[in-house]
Amino acid sequence: MKERIKELLEEMLPLLDLESDFLYSELDSLGVTTILMTLSEEFGIELDAKDATPKNLRTLDSIVQMVEGKLKTAPSPSLPRGGGSND
């Protein structure tokens, strides 16, 4: 998962130093929004402004932990009701 997140962020934010211990301080609001939207779409999780904290975005490892935590607490996709045709 870490490698996939790194690839995504390198693609979306090529100037960001993902090896930094202070990623959050290098991000502007557009960078934060880009990270949250990209990870939300890629992993099917809900990330919003309350997730954009220095703790969650400090390092690549902390971003991975945030995503893993969201995946653990995300509700399972529900199956469509009815499932079949009523012809």
C-alpha angles and dihedrals in degrees: 000000000000092000092049092050090047091051092049094049093045089053095046099037107025095170094055116106101227091186091063121114088214105050093147092061090054094053128091122200092271091053092050091048091048092053094048094047094044094050092043092054096041097048101028093239132133114247123169142161094295088062092055096091129138088244093056096041101036098104140358088259092054090050089052090050091051092052093045090049092051091048091053093051098038114113115249113257109264121236118241113265119244093016096200144057119271096209 
